Amino acid sequence: MIVQDGKIQYANPAALKLLRYAGSESLRDKIAFSGLPPRGTSTARLVTGDGAPITVNLTVLPIAWRGGPALQVTLAEIAQAVEAEPAPVPAAPPKAELPAAPLKVEAPAPRLVHPSPSAEPQIVAKPPQDEKPAKAELVIDLPREEPPPPAEPASPPAPVQAEAPQPKPAAVPAPAPLPPQPNARAEEDEELRNILDTAADGIITLDTSGQIRSFSAGAEAIFGYRIAEVIDKPLATLLAPDSRRVLRDYLSALQGPGLAAVFNDGREVTAVVKQGGVVPLFLTIGRLHSTRENSASFCAVLRDITQWKRTEAELREAKDAAEQASKQKSEFLAKISHELRTPLNAILGFSEVMRMERFGEIRNDKYRGYVNDIHSSGAHLLSLINDLLDLSKVEAGKLELNFTSVALPDVVDQAIKMVQEQATAARVILRRTMPGDLPNVVADQRSMSQVMLNLLSNAIKFTEPGGQVIISAQLTKAGELKLRVKDTGLGMTEAEIKEALEPFRRITTDGRNVPGTGLGLPLTKALAEANRAQFDISSEPRKGTLVEITFPTTRVLAV
C-alpha cells in the first residue's frame, strides 16, 4: 500500500484481497495510518473488511508519490496457531456493544522495536465521546520493549476503554488462501506496463550503470527499436556522441549527494533513430527507490521536441528577417535624407537670394510671391528631411548626442521665441512658469531644443483661438525633474494617443485641417528617451493634452 499524510492512497489487488476490501476507496475510509516510522519492520494485528482479525508483518519504506514524499507499506500475513478459548470475564463489558464504525489505524512513532515472542500489539477500541455517530478508533500499538499495563475498567460516566481479548477460534473465520506472491506481483507489473505504454513520451528504466531494463511503447515509437533489440544495452548507444556525455554527467549527478538530485530540470539530448537521422529529445531522469532485487535504479522520460525546435527556428528566422528589414529601412532613410539635402540647399539658397533681391529688383508681384512659396516649401521639405534623418538614426542607434549640462529654462525661452509668431497668428497665449533655482540636467542641447520646439508647435496647432499653452518645470521630492507642456486644445482619446505615437500617422480633427507629416510626436518621444528621460502623455477630448518629460535623479545636477 502507498500511504501519504496518514491516508491510504493506493492498494494493489493483493493487499485488497488480504484485507477483504473491494477497492482502495473503501479501504481508505476504514483504515488510516498515522505516526508510521519512515523505515522499519514490525508486526501488527488488523481487522479485515469481514471482521476477521489477522496478524501481519509491516515493512515500511520511504518513496516518492505524485510529487511528494510517501511511505510504501508491505503487508505479509503471519499464520497464527489455534488457541484455547479463554474463560469469560464477567466484569468486563461485552465487546459486541461497541459501535461499529470506520476504523483508524495509528502506529506510534517515538520508538520502533522488533517484536518479541512475548510482546504482541494491543488492539484497543475507543467508543465515541458523544451521541452523534462518529468514527471509533482502532489503535494498533507497535511492540515496545515492555508491554503496556492492561487498561482498567472506567467509571460509568467516563468513556469506556477496555482491552480487546484474543479472538476466539470458533468466531474467527479462517482467512481465504492468498495466491502466490509472484503471481500477484506479475499482475501488478503487467498493469503498470500497460499504463506506461499509453503515454506518448518514451519511458525507460535503467540500472545503476545506465543499461536499459524496460522500454515503453512510446520509446519504441521514438527510437524505432523493439524492446528485445535494446534490453540490457546502454541507453548511451541510442544517443548522438555529443549527448552521451550529457547522459553520463546527468546520471553521475543524480547518484551524488549534491543538489542535482533535488533541482532536476532535465537535459536536451539528440537521439539516433533506427530509420536513420537524428531526433531532438528532452530528457528527464529520476531515481527509483525499490526493495526488489535486481530492480531498476533510474526512470528516464524522453519527449520528442522536433516540432518545438522547428517552431523555435522559424521564430528566430522571422525575428532576424524583421531586424534586417528594419535595419535596411533605417539605412535607406538615412542615405536618401542625406542625398536630398544637397539639391535642397541649392533651392533654399537661390530662393533666399531672389527674395532679398540682391541682384536686382523683382518688379512683378507674382514672381515675388512665387519666390516666397519656393523658399517656404523648401524650408518645410528640409524640416521633414531632418525629422526623417533623426528618426532613422534613433531607430538604428546611430544618433550622436553630446551630453552636457543643459539649463532647461534657456531651452524653453529659445523655443518660445521661435514659435511666438506662429502662436500670435493662431491667437494662442504662451505662458512660462519655472522656478529660478531649477537645477541643470545632463542632456543634449540640440535634441532638447528640438523636443521643446516640436511640443510647442503641436500644442499651438491643436489649440483653438483664445486657448493657452503653459510650460512649467518642477523638482519633485524624490529628486526628479519634470518638464510639462499643457495646452487647452482639442485633446485625444487613448486610441488616438496610441495612433499619434506611431510614425507617419496623423490624427484627423473634425472641421480643422492641421498640416503635418505625423513624425513630430514619435520623433519627440524618441529624442526624449535618447536623453535618458521618460516621456508620458495624457489627454482627454475637449480638455487639452499634457506632456511630461521626467529626468531621473541620475540626470539632475546638484544646485
VEXDREN-2710 file (C-alpha; in Angstrom, 1 decimal):
% VEXDREN-2710
k/r/px/py/pz
1/MET/0.0/0.0/0.0
2/ILE/1.0/3.6/-0.6
3/VAL/0.4/5.9/2.5
4/GLN/0.7/9.6/2.2
5/ASP/-0.2/12.1/5.0
6/GLY/-1.6/9.2/7.1
7/LYS/-4.1/8.2/4.4
8/ILE/-4.0/5.1/2.1
9/GLN/-3.6/6.4/-1.5
10/TYR/-3.2/3.1/-3.3
11/ALA/-3.6/-0.6/-2.5
12/ASN/-2.7/-3.3/-5.0
13/PRO/-5.0/-6.3/-5.6
14/ALA/-3.0/-8.5/-3.2
15/ALA/-3.4/-6.0/-0.4
16/LEU/-7.2/-5.6/-1.0
17/LYS/-7.6/-9.4/-1.1
18/LEU/-5.6/-9.9/2.1
19/LEU/-7.7/-7.2/4.0
20/ARG/-11.0/-8.3/2.4
21/TYR/-11.9/-4.9/0.8
22/ALA/-13.4/-4.3/-2.6
23/GLY/-11.2/-1.2/-3.5
24/SER/-8.8/1.4/-2.3
25/GLU/-11.6/3.9/-1.6
26/SER/-13.4/1.6/0.9
27/LEU/-10.1/0.7/2.5
28/ARG/-9.2/4.4/2.8
29/ASP/-12.5/5.1/4.6
30/LYS/-12.0/2.3/7.1
31/ILE/-8.3/2.3/7.9
32/ALA/-5.8/5.2/8.3
33/PHE/-2.2/5.2/9.3
34/SER/-0.6/8.0/11.4
35/GLY/2.8/8.2/13.1
36/LEU/4.4/5.5/11.0
37/PRO/8.2/5.4/11.2
38/PRO/9.8/6.3/7.8
39/ARG/11.6/2.9/7.7
40/GLY/11.4/-0.3/9.6
41/THR/9.7/-3.7/10.1
42/SER/7.2/-4.7/12.8
43/THR/4.1/-6.8/13.4
44/ALA/0.5/-5.6/14.0
45/ARG/-2.9/-7.1/14.3
46/LEU/-5.6/-5.8/11.9
47/VAL/-9.3/-6.4/11.4
48/THR/-10.3/-7.3/7.8
49/GLY/-13.3/-6.0/6.0
50/ASP/-15.4/-9.0/7.0
51/GLY/-14.5/-8.6/10.7
52/ALA/-11.8/-11.3/11.0
53/PRO/-8.6/-10.3/12.8
54/ILE/-5.3/-11.1/11.2
55/THR/-1.6/-10.6/12.3
56/VAL/0.7/-9.2/9.6
57/ASN/4.3/-8.1/9.2
58/LEU/4.6/-4.4/8.3
59/THR/7.6/-3.3/6.2
60/VAL/7.8/0.5/5.7
61/LEU/10.0/2.2/3.1
62/PRO/10.0/5.9/2.0
63/ILE/9.2/6.6/-1.6
64/ALA/8.1/9.5/-3.9
65/TRP/4.5/9.6/-4.8
66/ARG/2.9/12.2/-7.1
67/GLY/5.4/14.9/-6.4
68/GLY/5.6/14.4/-2.7
69/PRO/7.0/12.0/0.0
70/ALA/5.1/8.9/0.9
71/LEU/5.5/5.5/2.5
72/GLN/5.3/2.1/0.9
73/VAL/3.8/-0.3/3.4
74/THR/4.1/-4.0/2.6
75/LEU/1.9/-6.5/4.5
76/ALA/2.6/-10.2/4.9
77/GLU/0.2/-12.3/6.9
78/ILE/1.6/-14.4/9.8
79/ALA/-0.1/-17.8/10.4
80/GLN/-1.5/-18.0/13.9
81/ALA/-1.8/-21.1/16.0
82/VAL/-5.3/-22.0/17.2
83/GLU/-5.5/-21.2/20.9
84/ALA/-7.9/-22.5/23.5
85/GLU/-11.0/-20.3/24.1
86/PRO/-10.3/-18.1/27.1
87/ALA/-12.6/-18.1/30.1
88/PRO/-15.3/-15.5/30.1
89/VAL/-14.7/-12.5/32.3
90/PRO/-18.0/-11.3/33.9
91/ALA/-16.7/-7.9/35.0
92/ALA/-15.7/-6.8/31.5
93/PRO/-18.4/-5.2/29.4
94/PRO/-19.4/-7.2/26.3
95/LYS/-17.3/-6.2/23.3
96/ALA/-20.3/-6.7/21.0
97/GLU/-21.8/-3.4/22.4
98/LEU/-19.1/-1.3/20.9
99/PRO/-20.4/0.7/17.9
100/ALA/-19.3/-0.5/14.5
101/ALA/-17.7/2.5/12.9
102/PRO/-14.9/3.2/10.4
103/LEU/-11.6/2.3/12.0
104/LYS/-8.4/4.4/12.2
105/VAL/-5.0/2.7/12.5
106/GLU/-2.3/4.7/14.3
107/ALA/1.2/3.5/14.6
108/PRO/3.1/5.3/17.4
109/ALA/6.2/7.0/16.0
110/PRO/8.5/7.6/19.1
111/ARG/10.1/4.1/19.3
112/LEU/10.0/1.1/17.0
113/VAL/11.3/-2.2/18.5
114/HIS/11.4/-5.5/16.8
115/PRO/8.7/-7.8/18.2
116/SER/9.5/-10.5/20.7
117/PRO/7.5/-13.7/21.2
118/SER/6.1/-12.4/24.4
119/ALA/5.1/-9.0/23.2
120/GLU/2.2/-8.6/20.8
121/PRO/0.5/-5.5/19.5
122/GLN/-2.6/-4.5/21.6
123/ILE/-5.9/-3.6/20.0
124/VAL/-7.9/-1.0/21.9
125/ALA/-11.3/0.1/20.8
126/LYS/-12.4/3.6/21.8
127/PRO/-16.1/4.3/21.7
128/PRO/-17.2/7.8/20.5
129/GLN/-17.5/10.5/23.2
130/ASP/-20.9/11.9/22.2
131/GLU/-24.2/10.6/20.9
132/LYS/-23.6/11.6/17.3
133/PRO/-22.3/8.8/15.0
134/ALA/-18.6/9.1/15.0
135/LYS/-15.6/7.0/13.8
136/ALA/-14.3/4.7/16.5
137/GLU/-10.6/4.4/16.6
138/LEU/-8.8/1.1/16.3
139/VAL/-5.4/1.9/17.8
140/ILE/-2.6/-0.6/16.9
141/ASP/0.3/-0.1/19.2
142/LEU/3.5/-1.4/17.7
143/PRO/5.5/-3.7/20.1
144/ARG/7.7/-1.9/22.6
145/GLU/10.4/-3.2/24.9
146/GLU/7.9/-3.6/27.7
147/PRO/4.2/-4.3/27.0
148/PRO/1.9/-1.7/28.4
149/PRO/-0.2/-2.5/31.6
150/PRO/-3.7/-3.7/30.9
151/ALA/-6.4/-1.0/31.0
152/GLU/-8.7/-1.0/33.9
153/PRO/-12.5/-0.6/33.5
154/ALA/-13.6/3.1/33.6
155/SER/-16.4/4.5/35.7
156/PRO/-19.9/4.6/34.1
157/PRO/-19.9/8.4/33.3
158/ALA/-16.5/8.3/31.7
159/PRO/-15.9/6.8/28.2
160/VAL/-15.4/3.0/28.3
161/GLN/-12.0/1.7/27.4
162/ALA/-11.2/-1.9/27.7
163/GLU/-8.6/-4.2/26.3
164/ALA/-9.8/-6.4/23.5
165/PRO/-9.3/-10.1/24.3
166/GLN/-7.7/-12.5/21.9
167/PRO/-10.2/-13.6/19.2
168/LYS/-12.0/-16.9/19.8
169/PRO/-11.0/-19.6/17.3
170/ALA/-14.7/-20.5/16.8
171/ALA/-15.7/-16.9/16.0
172/VAL/-12.8/-16.2/13.6
173/PRO/-13.4/-17.4/10.1
174/ALA/-10.3/-18.9/8.5
175/PRO/-8.7/-16.4/6.1
176/ALA/-9.0/-17.3/2.4
177/PRO/-5.8/-18.7/0.9
178/LEU/-3.9/-16.0/-0.9
179/PRO/-2.5/-16.6/-4.4
180/PRO/1.3/-17.0/-4.6
181/GLN/3.1/-13.6/-4.3
182/PRO/5.0/-13.9/-7.6
183/ASN/1.7/-14.1/-9.5
184/ALA/0.2/-11.0/-7.7
185/ARG/3.4/-9.1/-8.4
186/ALA/3.3/-10.2/-12.1
187/GLU/-0.2/-8.9/-12.4
188/GLU/0.7/-5.6/-10.9
189/ASP/3.7/-5.3/-13.2
190/GLU/1.6/-6.0/-16.2
191/GLU/-1.0/-3.4/-15.2
192/LEU/1.8/-0.8/-14.7
193/ARG/3.4/-1.7/-18.0
194/ASN/0.0/-1.2/-19.8
195/ILE/-0.4/2.2/-18.1
196/LEU/3.1/3.4/-19.2
197/ASP/2.6/2.2/-22.8
198/THR/-0.3/4.6/-23.2
199/ALA/2.0/7.6/-22.7
200/ALA/3.3/9.3/-25.9
201/ASP/6.6/10.1/-24.2
202/GLY/9.2/7.4/-24.0
203/ILE/9.6/5.9/-20.6
204/ILE/12.8/3.8/-20.0
205/THR/14.1/2.3/-16.7
206/LEU/17.8/2.0/-16.2
207/ASP/20.1/0.3/-13.8
208/THR/23.0/2.0/-12.0
209/SER/25.3/1.6/-15.0
210/GLY/22.8/3.1/-17.4
211/GLN/21.7/-0.1/-19.1
212/ILE/18.1/-0.4/-20.2
213/ARG/15.8/-2.6/-18.0
214/SER/12.4/-1.7/-19.6
215/PHE/11.3/0.1/-22.8
216/SER/7.8/1.6/-23.2
217/ALA/5.8/1.7/-26.4
218/GLY/6.4/5.4/-26.6
219/ALA/10.2/4.8/-26.5
220/GLU/9.8/2.2/-29.3
221/ALA/7.9/4.8/-31.4
222/ILE/10.6/7.4/-30.9
223/PHE/13.7/5.3/-31.5
224/GLY/12.2/2.8/-33.9
225/TYR/13.6/-0.2/-31.9
226/ARG/11.7/-3.0/-30.3
227/ILE/12.3/-3.8/-26.6
228/ALA/14.0/-7.1/-27.5
229/GLU/16.6/-5.2/-29.5
230/VAL/17.7/-2.8/-26.7
231/ILE/17.1/-4.6/-23.5
232/ASP/20.3/-4.8/-21.3
233/LYS/22.1/-2.3/-23.7
234/PRO/23.3/1.1/-22.5
235/LEU/21.0/4.0/-23.3
236/ALA/24.0/5.9/-24.4
237/THR/24.2/3.8/-27.6
238/LEU/20.9/5.3/-28.7
239/LEU/22.2/8.8/-28.4
240/ALA/24.5/11.0/-30.6
241/PRO/28.1/11.2/-29.5
242/ASP/27.8/14.7/-28.0
243/SER/24.7/13.6/-26.0
244/ARG/26.4/10.6/-24.4
245/ARG/28.5/12.8/-22.2
246/VAL/25.4/14.7/-21.2
247/LEU/23.7/11.5/-20.1
248/ARG/26.8/10.3/-18.2
249/ASP/27.1/13.5/-16.3
250/TYR/23.3/13.5/-15.6
251/LEU/23.4/10.0/-14.1
252/SER/26.5/10.9/-12.0
253/ALA/24.9/14.0/-10.6
254/LEU/21.8/12.1/-9.6
255/GLN/23.8/9.4/-7.8
256/GLY/25.8/12.0/-5.9
257/PRO/24.9/13.9/-2.7
258/GLY/24.6/17.3/-4.4
259/LEU/21.6/19.4/-5.3
260/ALA/21.2/17.9/-8.8
261/ALA/19.0/15.2/-7.3
262/VAL/16.7/17.9/-5.8
263/PHE/16.7/20.5/-8.6
264/ASN/16.1/18.2/-11.5
265/ASP/15.5/20.4/-14.6
266/GLY/16.2/17.9/-17.3
267/ARG/18.5/18.0/-20.3
268/GLU/18.3/18.3/-24.1
269/VAL/19.8/15.4/-26.0
270/THR/19.9/14.1/-29.6
271/ALA/18.8/10.6/-30.4
272/VAL/20.0/8.5/-33.3
273/VAL/16.9/6.6/-34.6
274/LYS/16.8/3.2/-36.3
275/GLN/15.3/4.7/-39.5
276/GLY/18.3/7.0/-39.9
277/GLY/18.8/10.6/-38.9
278/VAL/18.6/12.3/-35.5
279/VAL/15.7/13.5/-33.3
280/PRO/15.9/16.2/-30.6
281/LEU/14.7/15.0/-27.2
282/PHE/14.1/16.5/-23.8
283/LEU/15.4/14.0/-21.2
284/THR/14.3/13.9/-17.5
285/ILE/15.7/11.2/-15.2
286/GLY/14.6/10.4/-11.7
287/ARG/15.9/8.0/-9.1
288/LEU/13.8/5.0/-8.1
289/HIS/13.6/3.6/-4.6
290/SER/12.7/-0.1/-4.9
291/THR/13.1/-3.0/-2.5
292/ARG/13.2/-5.7/-5.2
293/GLU/16.4/-7.4/-6.1
294/ASN/17.9/-6.5/-9.5
295/SER/15.4/-3.7/-9.8
296/ALA/15.9/-0.6/-11.9
297/SER/17.6/2.4/-10.3
298/PHE/16.5/5.2/-12.7
299/CYS/13.5/6.1/-14.7
300/ALA/14.2/8.2/-17.9
301/VAL/11.3/10.1/-19.6
302/LEU/12.1/11.3/-23.1
303/ARG/9.9/13.8/-25.1
304/ASP/10.2/14.4/-28.8
305/ILE/10.7/18.2/-29.2
306/THR/11.1/18.2/-33.0
307/GLN/8.1/20.4/-33.5
308/TRP/9.2/22.8/-30.8
309/LYS/12.7/23.1/-32.3
310/ARG/11.1/23.7/-35.8
311/THR/8.9/26.5/-34.3
312/GLU/11.8/28.0/-32.5
313/ALA/13.9/28.1/-35.7
314/GLU/11.0/29.7/-37.6
315/LEU/10.5/32.3/-34.9
316/ARG/14.3/33.1/-34.9
317/GLU/14.4/33.4/-38.7
318/ALA/11.3/35.7/-38.6
319/LYS/13.0/37.8/-35.9
320/ASP/16.2/38.0/-37.9
321/ALA/14.4/38.9/-41.1
322/ALA/12.4/41.7/-39.3
323/GLU/15.5/43.1/-37.7
324/GLN/17.3/43.0/-41.1
325/ALA/14.4/44.7/-42.8
326/SER/14.3/47.4/-40.1
327/LYS/18.0/48.0/-40.4
328/GLN/17.7/48.3/-44.2
329/LYS/14.9/50.7/-43.9
330/SER/16.8/52.9/-41.4
331/GLU/19.9/52.8/-43.6
332/PHE/17.8/53.8/-46.7
333/LEU/16.1/56.7/-44.9
334/ALA/19.5/57.9/-43.6
335/LYS/21.1/57.8/-47.1
336/ILE/18.2/59.2/-49.0
337/SER/17.7/62.0/-46.5
338/HIS/21.4/62.9/-46.8
339/GLU/21.2/62.9/-50.6
340/LEU/18.1/65.1/-50.6
341/ARG/19.8/67.8/-48.6
342/THR/22.3/68.6/-51.4
343/PRO/19.8/69.8/-54.1
344/LEU/17.5/71.3/-51.4
345/ASN/20.3/73.5/-50.1
346/ALA/20.7/74.9/-53.6
347/ILE/16.9/75.6/-53.8
348/LEU/16.8/77.3/-50.5
349/GLY/20.0/79.4/-51.2
350/PHE/18.9/80.6/-54.6
351/SER/15.3/81.4/-53.4
352/GLU/16.7/83.3/-50.5
353/VAL/18.9/85.4/-52.9
354/MET/15.8/86.1/-55.0
355/ARG/13.7/87.1/-52.0
356/MET/16.4/89.5/-50.9
357/GLU/16.6/90.9/-54.5
358/ARG/20.4/91.1/-54.2
359/PHE/21.0/91.1/-58.0
360/GLY/18.1/93.3/-59.0
361/GLU/14.6/94.3/-58.1
362/ILE/11.7/91.9/-58.9
363/ARG/9.1/94.2/-60.3
364/ASN/6.4/91.6/-60.9
365/ASP/4.5/90.9/-57.7
366/LYS/3.5/87.4/-58.9
367/TYR/7.2/86.5/-59.3
368/ARG/7.9/87.8/-55.8
369/GLY/5.1/85.6/-54.4
370/TYR/6.4/82.5/-56.3
371/VAL/9.9/83.0/-54.8
372/ASN/8.4/83.2/-51.3
373/ASP/6.5/80.0/-52.0
374/ILE/9.6/78.3/-53.2
375/HIS/11.5/79.3/-50.1
376/SER/8.8/78.2/-47.6
377/SER/8.2/74.9/-49.4
378/GLY/12.0/74.2/-49.4
379/ALA/12.2/75.0/-45.7
380/HIS/9.3/72.7/-44.9
381/LEU/10.9/70.0/-47.0
382/LEU/14.2/70.5/-45.2
383/SER/12.4/70.2/-41.8
384/LEU/10.8/66.9/-43.0
385/ILE/14.1/65.5/-44.2
386/ASN/15.7/66.4/-40.9
387/ASP/13.0/64.6/-39.0
388/LEU/13.3/61.5/-41.2
389/LEU/17.1/61.5/-40.7
390/ASP/16.9/61.9/-37.0
391/LEU/14.2/59.3/-36.6
392/SER/16.2/56.8/-38.7
393/LYS/19.3/57.5/-36.7
394/VAL/17.4/56.9/-33.4
395/GLU/16.0/53.6/-34.6
396/ALA/19.4/52.5/-35.9
397/GLY/21.1/53.5/-32.7
398/LYS/23.4/55.9/-34.6
399/LEU/22.2/59.2/-33.2
400/GLU/25.2/61.1/-32.0
401/LEU/24.4/63.0/-28.8
402/ASN/26.7/65.4/-26.9
403/PHE/25.7/65.2/-23.2
404/THR/26.4/68.4/-21.4
405/SER/24.9/70.5/-18.6
406/VAL/21.7/71.9/-20.0
407/ALA/19.7/74.7/-18.5
408/LEU/16.1/73.9/-19.3
409/PRO/14.8/77.5/-18.8
410/ASP/17.1/78.7/-21.6
411/VAL/15.9/75.9/-23.9
412/VAL/12.3/76.8/-23.2
413/ASP/12.9/80.5/-23.9
414/GLN/14.6/79.8/-27.2
415/ALA/11.8/77.6/-28.3
416/ILE/9.2/80.2/-27.3
417/LYS/10.9/82.8/-29.4
418/MET/10.9/80.5/-32.5
419/VAL/7.1/79.7/-32.2
420/GLN/5.9/83.1/-31.0
421/GLU/5.0/84.3/-34.5
422/GLN/3.0/81.0/-35.0
423/ALA/1.2/81.4/-31.7
424/THR/0.3/85.1/-32.4
425/ALA/-1.2/84.1/-35.8
426/ALA/-3.2/81.3/-34.1
427/ARG/-4.2/83.7/-31.3
428/VAL/-2.9/81.3/-28.7
429/ILE/-1.3/82.6/-25.4
430/LEU/2.1/81.1/-24.4
431/ARG/2.8/81.1/-20.6
432/ARG/6.0/80.1/-18.9
433/THR/6.1/79.1/-15.2
434/MET/9.5/77.9/-14.0
435/PRO/11.4/78.4/-10.7
436/GLY/14.6/80.5/-10.7
437/ASP/16.6/77.8/-8.8
438/LEU/15.9/75.0/-11.2
439/PRO/18.9/72.7/-11.5
440/ASN/20.5/71.8/-14.8
441/VAL/20.2/68.4/-16.3
442/VAL/22.6/66.2/-18.2
443/ALA/21.2/66.1/-21.8
444/ASP/22.0/67.0/-25.4
445/GLN/21.4/70.7/-26.1
446/ARG/20.3/70.4/-29.8
447/SER/18.0/67.4/-29.3
448/MET/16.3/69.0/-26.3
449/SER/15.7/72.2/-28.3
450/GLN/14.1/70.1/-31.0
451/VAL/11.9/68.4/-28.4
452/MET/10.6/71.7/-27.0
453/LEU/10.1/73.1/-30.5
454/ASN/8.0/70.1/-31.6
455/LEU/5.9/70.1/-28.4
456/LEU/5.1/73.8/-28.6
457/SER/4.4/73.6/-32.3
458/ASN/2.0/70.7/-31.8
459/ALA/0.3/72.4/-28.9
460/ILE/-0.3/75.6/-30.9
461/LYS/-1.6/73.7/-33.9
462/PHE/-4.2/71.8/-31.9
463/THR/-5.3/74.6/-29.6
464/GLU/-8.3/76.8/-30.7
465/PRO/-8.0/80.6/-30.8
466/GLY/-8.2/82.0/-27.3
467/GLY/-6.6/79.0/-25.7
468/GLN/-3.4/78.7/-23.7
469/VAL/-0.1/76.7/-23.8
470/ILE/1.6/76.5/-20.4
471/ILE/5.2/75.5/-20.0
472/SER/6.3/74.6/-16.5
473/ALA/9.0/72.7/-14.6
474/GLN/9.3/71.2/-11.1
475/LEU/11.8/69.4/-8.9
476/THR/10.0/66.6/-7.1
477/LYS/10.7/65.4/-3.6
478/ALA/12.3/62.3/-5.0
479/GLY/14.9/64.4/-6.8
480/GLU/13.4/64.0/-10.3
481/LEU/12.9/67.0/-12.6
482/LYS/9.6/67.1/-14.5
483/LEU/9.2/69.4/-17.6
484/ARG/5.5/69.9/-18.6
485/VAL/3.7/71.3/-21.6
486/LYS/0.0/71.7/-21.1
487/ASP/-2.5/73.0/-23.6
488/THR/-6.2/73.7/-23.6
489/GLY/-6.7/72.3/-27.1
490/LEU/-8.8/69.6/-28.8
491/GLY/-7.4/66.7/-26.8
492/MET/-7.3/63.0/-27.8
493/THR/-8.7/59.6/-26.7
494/GLU/-6.5/56.7/-25.6
495/ALA/-6.7/55.1/-29.0
496/GLU/-5.8/58.4/-30.7
497/ILE/-2.8/58.8/-28.4
498/LYS/-1.6/55.4/-29.4
499/GLU/-2.1/56.2/-33.1
500/ALA/-0.3/59.6/-32.8
501/LEU/2.8/57.9/-31.3
502/GLU/3.3/55.8/-34.4
503/PRO/5.4/57.2/-37.3
504/PHE/3.6/58.7/-40.3
505/ARG/0.2/58.5/-38.5
506/ARG/-1.8/61.7/-38.2
507/ILE/-4.9/62.4/-36.1
508/THR/-7.9/63.6/-38.1
509/THR/-9.7/66.5/-36.4
510/ASP/-13.3/67.4/-37.1
511/GLY/-13.6/70.7/-39.1
512/ARG/-9.9/71.6/-38.9
513/ASN/-7.2/70.9/-41.4
514/VAL/-3.9/70.7/-39.4
515/PRO/-0.8/70.4/-41.6
516/GLY/1.9/67.9/-40.6
517/THR/3.7/64.7/-41.6
518/GLY/3.0/62.6/-38.5
519/LEU/6.6/62.5/-37.4
520/GLY/6.7/65.2/-34.8
521/LEU/5.3/63.3/-31.8
522/PRO/7.1/60.0/-32.4
523/LEU/10.4/61.8/-33.0
524/THR/9.9/63.9/-29.8
525/LYS/9.3/60.7/-27.8
526/ALA/12.4/59.0/-29.3
527/LEU/14.6/62.1/-28.7
528/ALA/13.4/62.4/-25.1
529/GLU/14.2/58.7/-24.4
530/ALA/17.6/59.1/-26.1
531/ASN/18.3/61.7/-23.4
532/ARG/17.6/59.1/-20.8
533/ALA/14.3/60.8/-19.9
534/GLN/10.8/59.3/-19.5
535/PHE/8.1/60.6/-22.0
536/ASP/4.5/60.5/-20.8
537/ILE/1.4/61.9/-22.5
538/SER/-2.2/62.1/-21.2
539/SER/-5.1/63.7/-22.8
540/GLU/-8.9/64.0/-22.8
541/PRO/-11.2/65.1/-25.7
542/ARG/-12.0/68.8/-25.5
543/LYS/-9.9/69.2/-22.3
544/GLY/-6.4/69.5/-23.7
545/THR/-3.2/67.5/-23.6
546/LEU/-0.4/67.2/-21.0
547/VAL/3.1/66.0/-22.0
548/GLU/5.6/65.3/-19.2
549/ILE/9.3/64.7/-19.6
550/THR/10.8/63.3/-16.4
551/PHE/14.6/63.3/-15.9
552/PRO/15.7/60.8/-13.3
553/THR/17.8/61.7/-10.3
554/THR/20.9/60.4/-12.1
555/ARG/20.5/63.1/-14.8
556/VAL/19.7/66.0/-12.4
557/LEU/22.8/68.0/-11.3
558/ALA/23.1/69.5/-7.8
559/VAL/22.2/73.1/-7.4
END
